[in-house]
Amino acid sequence: MDIKKIDDNTWEIPRSGDMKVPGIIYASEKLIQKIKEDQTLTQVKNVACLKGIQRASFAMPDAHQGYLISFSN
């Protein structure tokens, strides 16, 4: 996934595909490396595709992959 460094603690996932707004991640260099290890950036990108989103999909320094729950019958 394309991610662009804006400044020391701000990163951007530029608009692409169905994204209505860019994704903005606030994290240090050390944190962004951890964030890249799971699906957090994909979640930021998915939120940027939601109907009605305005300026950007924002992720704070404590961003992490959400829990996946499976249901079986």
C-alpha positions as CSV (number, residue, x, y, z in Angstrom):
1,M,0.0,0.0,0.0
2,D,1.3,3.5,-0.9
3,I,1.9,5.6,2.2
4,K,3.5,9.0,2.1
5,K,5.4,10.7,5.0
6,I,4.0,14.2,5.5
7,D,6.2,15.2,8.5
8,D,7.9,13.4,11.5
9,N,4.6,12.2,12.9
10,T,2.0,12.4,10.1
11,W,1.6,9.9,7.2
12,E,-0.9,9.8,4.4
13,I,-2.6,7.1,2.4
14,P,-3.4,9.0,-0.8
15,R,-6.9,8.6,-2.3
16,S,-7.2,5.6,-4.7
17,G,-9.8,3.3,-5.9
18,D,-13.1,3.8,-4.0
19,M,-11.6,6.1,-1.3
20,K,-13.6,9.3,-1.0
21,V,-10.9,11.0,1.2
22,P,-7.2,10.3,2.0
23,G,-6.2,8.4,5.1
24,I,-4.2,10.3,7.7
25,I,-2.1,8.4,10.3
26,Y,-0.5,10.1,13.3
27,A,2.4,8.0,14.4
28,S,6.2,8.2,15.0
29,E,8.5,6.3,12.7
30,K,8.7,3.5,15.3
31,L,4.9,3.3,15.6
32,I,4.3,3.3,11.9
33,Q,6.5,0.3,11.5
34,K,4.4,-1.6,14.0
35,I,1.2,-0.4,12.4
36,K,2.3,-1.7,9.0
37,E,2.6,-5.2,10.5
38,D,-1.2,-5.8,10.7
39,Q,-4.3,-4.7,8.9
40,T,-4.5,-1.2,10.5
41,L,-3.7,0.6,7.2
42,T,-6.3,-1.4,5.4
43,Q,-8.9,-0.4,8.0
44,V,-7.9,3.3,7.5
45,K,-8.3,2.9,3.8
46,N,-11.7,1.1,4.2
47,V,-13.1,3.9,6.4
48,A,-12.0,6.4,3.7
49,C,-14.5,4.6,1.4
50,L,-17.6,5.0,3.7
51,K,-20.6,7.0,2.5
52,G,-20.7,10.5,4.1
53,I,-17.1,10.7,5.2
54,Q,-15.9,14.3,5.0
55,R,-12.2,15.4,5.3
56,A,-10.2,12.2,5.9
57,S,-10.0,8.9,7.6
58,F,-7.9,9.6,10.7
59,A,-5.9,7.1,12.8
60,M,-4.4,8.1,16.1
61,P,-1.0,6.9,17.5
62,D,-2.8,4.0,19.4
63,A,-4.3,2.6,16.2
64,H,-4.3,-1.1,15.9
65,Q,-6.1,-3.8,14.0
66,G,-9.6,-4.5,15.2
67,Y,-10.7,-7.9,16.5
68,L,-12.0,-10.3,13.9
69,I,-15.0,-12.3,15.2
70,S,-16.3,-15.4,13.3
71,F,-19.6,-16.9,13.9
72,S,-20.4,-20.4,13.1
73,N,-23.7,-22.2,12.9
